[in-house]
């Protein structure tokens, strides 16, 4: 079973607490809903979100500005959507801005936070859309709980807190999945650099986590195939893992899929099993093809 980052789970609870505290202030202090107040609220809340995403990658401080920018961006999107789509305060502009916020977070996490080992744009878009869709569904299910009409005196803030945890969990867990927290060395290598090492005849450990059909159609030379959803139960088939020795666990293991998401999920299973040196091929197999490098096929 692939382990979920403890940092991410704690982060969900922290973000839910921050969101609940914000609601408490809105309802009890009587803050008037203005654009300025909304921007401040979004920036402060999402800075906490950025801290969680950063902490999951071992870069807590670097995560703060991506949350701040996404908070401002999401709030501005909300006020823009009010003008062009729905003028109601609690209308469809809220879920629309929620989706835009997740896409912003995915782009900033993948392209800025992870530099120089950036995610490719396909993986950024995939993570962003999954976070936006799952997070959007979760938020829609509890929106009337967290932002309904009851007066402050009638609110149950424990229920409010649990509802916010439910709303934030899918997006946060999606963006922090396979982030590399917990002490494992997760980095990347360019296709060209890996090919140079293959040409030199180095004894490399390369894992292809695509489907067997994709693998048979063409793979990185020397790669062993274990589909990403089978990695956790087929650890003995993973290159370098069969011996189970500390030295074997610390061997450099190159992992790739088609574009990135499946490799990240496989890496989470490998880290849970103790593998400490996981290296992604930058751009994954799509990047290998773009580089025009040798592709191994059956019979070769």
C-alpha distance (Angstrom), angle and dihedral (degrees) to the residues before:
residue distance angle dihedral
X1 . . .
X2 3.81 . .
X3 3.76 111.0 .
X4 3.77 120.7 -128.9
X5 3.79 114.2 -134.6
X6 3.79 111.7 -96.8
X7 3.80 87.2 -146.3
X8 3.80 90.2 58.4
X9 3.81 93.2 48.6
X10 3.80 92.2 49.4
X11 3.80 87.7 45.0
X12 3.82 91.7 56.6
X13 3.80 89.3 55.4
X14 3.81 91.6 47.0
X15 3.80 93.5 49.8
X16 3.82 90.6 46.8
X17 3.81 89.4 52.3
X18 3.81 91.2 49.4
X19 3.81 91.8 48.8
X20 3.81 91.3 48.3
X21 3.80 91.7 49.0
X22 3.79 88.9 50.9
X23 3.79 91.3 52.1
X24 3.80 90.6 47.9
X25 3.81 89.6 55.3
X26 3.80 92.6 46.9
X27 3.80 93.4 50.8
X28 3.81 102.2 36.6
X29 3.80 103.4 34.2
X30 3.76 90.5 43.0
X31 3.81 99.0 -128.5
X32 3.79 109.5 -171.2
X33 3.79 112.5 -123.2
X34 3.79 104.8 -114.4
X35 3.78 129.9 150.5
X36 3.81 90.4 -107.9
X37 3.81 92.1 52.4
X38 3.80 90.5 47.3
X39 3.80 92.7 51.1
X40 3.81 91.8 49.4
X41 3.80 91.6 47.9
X42 3.81 92.4 48.7
X43 3.80 93.4 46.9
X44 3.82 94.4 49.5
X45 3.79 95.6 44.2
X46 3.80 95.0 45.7
X47 3.80 91.8 46.2
X48 3.81 85.0 65.3
X49 3.80 88.8 49.5
X50 3.80 89.9 50.6
X51 3.80 90.4 50.8
X52 3.81 90.0 54.6
X53 3.81 93.2 48.6
X54 3.80 90.3 46.2
X55 3.80 93.2 47.8
X56 3.81 90.8 51.9
X57 3.81 87.6 59.7
X58 3.80 93.9 41.8
X59 3.83 90.7 -106.5
X60 3.77 105.4 101.3
X61 3.82 97.0 156.5
X62 3.80 93.0 47.5
X63 3.79 88.8 52.6
X64 3.81 94.1 60.3
X65 3.84 97.1 75.0
X66 3.81 94.3 46.0
X67 3.80 88.9 55.9
X68 3.80 91.3 46.7
X69 3.82 92.5 50.7
X70 3.82 92.5 45.8
X71 3.81 90.0 48.8
X72 3.79 92.6 53.1
X73 3.80 90.9 42.8
X74 3.78 93.6 49.2
X75 3.81 92.5 47.6
X76 3.81 92.2 48.4
X77 3.81 89.4 48.4
X78 3.81 89.2 53.5
X79 3.81 93.1 52.9
X80 3.80 91.3 45.0
X81 3.81 91.6 50.3
X82 3.81 90.2 50.3
X83 3.80 87.5 60.8
X84 3.81 98.7 43.7
X85 3.82 103.8 28.5
X86 3.80 118.5 16.0
X87 3.79 127.6 0.9
X88 3.82 94.8 -163.9
X89 3.81 113.8 111.4
X90 3.81 91.6 -134.9
X91 3.79 96.8 31.6
X92 3.80 134.4 111.1
X93 3.80 92.9 -62.5
X94 3.82 88.5 80.0
X95 3.83 98.0 61.2
X96 3.81 89.1 39.5
X97 3.80 91.3 56.4
X98 3.82 89.9 43.4
X99 3.83 90.4 58.9
X100 3.82 92.4 46.8
X101 3.81 90.0 50.1
X102 3.83 92.0 56.1
X103 3.80 91.8 48.5
X104 3.81 89.6 51.8
X105 3.80 91.6 49.2
X106 3.81 91.5 49.8
X107 3.81 92.2 50.5
X108 3.80 94.2 46.7
X109 3.82 93.0 44.8
X110 3.78 94.6 47.6
X111 3.79 100.3 40.0
X112 3.83 105.4 28.3
X113 3.79 110.3 21.6
X114 3.80 94.2 46.5
X115 3.82 96.9 45.4
X116 2.97 129.1 168.6
X117 3.83 88.4 22.5
X118 3.79 93.7 50.7
X119 3.78 125.2 178.1
X120 3.79 113.1 -116.4
X121 3.80 116.9 -108.7
X122 3.80 92.9 -106.1
X123 3.80 91.0 58.7
X124 3.80 91.3 42.9
X125 3.81 90.6 52.9
X126 3.82 92.7 45.0
X127 3.80 93.8 50.4
X128 3.80 91.8 43.3
X129 3.79 94.1 50.6
X130 3.81 93.7 45.6
X131 3.82 90.6 48.4
X132 3.81 91.1 46.2
X133 3.82 95.1 47.8
X134 3.81 97.3 43.0
X135 3.80 92.6 39.4
X136 3.80 90.8 45.7
X137 3.80 92.5 52.9
X138 3.82 92.0 47.2
X139 3.80 92.1 48.4
X140 3.80 92.7 47.3
X141 3.81 89.9 54.3
X142 3.82 93.4 55.5
X143 3.79 102.4 27.7
X144 3.79 93.9 105.6
X145 3.82 89.7 50.6
X146 3.80 96.8 52.0
X147 3.80 99.5 33.5
X148 3.77 105.3 22.7
X149 3.76 127.6 128.1
X150 3.85 105.5 -97.4
X151 3.79 116.2 122.6
X152 3.80 118.8 -105.3
X153 3.81 91.8 -103.8
X154 3.82 90.6 59.8
X155 3.81 96.6 50.0
X156 3.76 123.0 110.5
X157 3.80 103.2 -150.9
X158 3.79 93.5 -167.8
X159 3.80 88.1 60.7
X160 3.80 88.1 44.1
X161 3.81 90.1 53.8
X162 3.81 94.2 48.6
X163 3.80 90.8 47.5
X164 3.81 91.4 52.5
X165 3.82 91.0 48.5
X166 3.81 88.5 53.0
X167 3.82 91.3 48.3
X168 3.81 96.8 48.0
X169 3.82 99.5 39.7
X170 3.84 101.6 78.0
X171 3.80 95.8 50.4
X172 3.79 96.3 41.7
X173 3.79 93.8 46.9
X174 3.81 90.6 48.3
X175 3.81 94.0 51.8
X176 3.80 94.5 44.2
X177 3.81 96.1 43.5
X178 3.80 109.4 122.6
X179 3.80 91.4 -1.2
X180 3.77 95.2 146.7
X181 3.79 100.8 -112.4
X182 3.75 122.7 146.3
X183 3.78 101.5 60.2
X184 3.80 101.0 -67.8
X185 3.77 118.4 134.5
X186 3.81 106.5 -120.8
X187 3.79 113.9 170.8
X188 3.79 138.3 137.7
X189 3.78 140.7 -116.8
X190 3.79 128.1 -156.4
X191 3.81 116.9 -112.2
X192 3.80 89.7 -118.6
X193 3.81 93.1 53.5
X194 3.80 92.0 49.2
X195 3.81 91.8 47.3
X196 3.81 89.9 53.3
X197 3.79 89.4 55.3
X198 3.80 91.5 47.3
X199 3.81 90.4 51.2
X200 3.81 90.3 51.2
X201 3.80 88.2 58.2
X202 3.81 96.7 -116.2
X203 3.84 113.4 168.4
X204 3.80 96.2 -114.4
X205 3.81 129.4 179.8
X206 3.82 108.8 -137.3
X207 3.81 124.0 176.8
X208 3.82 123.3 -163.9
X209 3.83 109.5 -162.7
X210 3.80 97.8 -176.8
X211 3.80 122.9 107.8
X212 3.80 119.2 -70.8
X213 3.81 88.4 -112.2
X214 3.81 91.8 57.1
X215 3.79 91.0 44.1
X216 3.81 93.3 53.0
X217 3.80 90.9 48.7
X218 3.81 90.8 60.1
X219 3.80 139.3 -40.5
X220 3.78 145.2 176.8
X221 3.82 107.3 -75.6
X222 3.78 111.6 -92.3
X223 3.80 95.5 12.8
X224 3.81 120.8 145.9
X225 3.80 117.4 -143.6
X226 3.80 123.9 -130.5
X227 3.85 111.6 151.5
X228 3.81 112.2 -123.7
X229 3.82 93.7 -114.7
X230 3.82 91.0 54.5
X231 3.81 99.2 46.6
X232 3.82 95.8 94.1
X233 3.83 93.6 55.3
X234 3.82 97.0 35.6
X235 3.78 100.5 51.1
X236 3.81 90.3 134.5
X237 3.83 88.2 63.9
X238 3.81 93.6 53.3
X239 3.83 110.8 102.4
X240 3.80 111.9 -98.8
X241 3.80 94.4 5.4
X242 3.82 101.0 90.5
X243 3.77 95.4 80.0
X244 3.82 91.0 55.3
X245 3.81 92.8 -153.5
X246 3.81 122.8 141.6
X247 3.80 88.4 -113.7
X248 3.81 90.8 52.3
X249 3.79 91.9 49.0
X250 3.81 90.1 53.2
X251 3.82 95.5 50.6
X252 3.78 116.9 118.4
X253 3.81 108.5 -99.4
X254 3.81 119.7 -167.4
X255 3.81 111.8 -150.7
X256 3.80 130.2 -172.9
X257 3.79 142.1 160.9
X258 3.78 131.1 176.1
X259 3.80 99.5 -68.4
X260 3.82 109.8 -17.4
X261 3.83 117.5 -82.6
X262 3.82 96.5 88.0
X263 3.80 91.6 47.4
X264 3.81 90.0 53.5
X265 3.80 91.4 53.3
X266 3.80 91.4 46.9
X267 3.81 90.0 49.4
X268 3.81 90.0 54.8
X269 3.81 89.9 55.9
X270 3.79 91.3 46.3
X271 3.80 92.7 50.4
X272 3.81 89.9 49.4
X273 3.81 87.3 54.5
X274 3.79 91.3 52.1
X275 3.81 103.8 -98.6
X276 3.80 105.0 149.8
X277 3.83 105.2 -178.0
X278 3.78 111.9 56.0
X279 3.80 118.1 162.8
X280 3.80 122.3 -171.5
X281 3.80 120.2 -148.8
X282 3.81 103.5 -121.0
X283 3.80 109.1 -111.9
X284 3.83 88.8 7.5
X285 3.82 116.4 -133.1
X286 3.80 92.1 -26.6
X287 3.81 87.9 57.1
X288 3.81 90.7 47.1
X289 3.81 89.8 54.9
X290 3.81 92.8 46.5
X291 3.79 89.7 52.8
X292 3.82 89.1 57.0
X293 3.80 93.3 -127.6
X294 3.80 127.2 157.5
X295 3.81 114.7 -73.6
X296 3.78 118.7 -156.0
X297 3.80 117.0 -138.9
X298 3.83 135.1 178.5
X299 3.77 112.7 -67.5
X300 3.82 94.5 25.5
